[in-house]
Each structure stands twice: as C-alpha cells, then as structure tokens.
Amino acid sequence: MDYGKLHFRIVEILNEKGISKNRICKDLDIPRANFNRYCRDQFQRVDSLLVCKLCAYLNISAGELLEYRPAGEDKA
C-alpha cells in the first residue's frame, strides 16, 4: 500500500532566501551528498538533528520545511 511520502522543501526555501547549497552545507557541516539526497526526497529516514539545524539556520518551523504528499499527489 502506498501511504504517500514526505517532501523536504529545501530547494524552494533556499531559492526564496537566496542561499546556495554549497553555503548551507559548509555553514552547517553537512556532507553535500547527504544533503542532495534530502533535496531529491531520496532519503530512507529523517535525521532529527538535520531538521533542527535547517530550521534554526533558515529561521523556519519544521512544518514549513516538511510537507506530506498523499499517495497519487506527487508534485514534481
């Protein structure tokens, strides 16, 4: 059964704030390969420390960062 998926709005938020992936990875000491997997929604588990780092750095809530997409409602 398909329960839907979580979508990280990282790319959209970085674009809105004018922050590059390189900059945020460097500032938060996040390996770029790992960060890219979250940007592409290709993660298996959510790292709570990463979510906290991103929320603090971007001054947003977890609800602004993560979005639930029900099955069949994929937005490319």
Secondary structure, DSSP 8 states (H G I E B T S, - for coil): ----EEEE-HHHHHHHHT--HHHHHHHHT--HHHHHHHHTT--SS--HHHHHHHHHHHT--HHHHEEEE-TT----
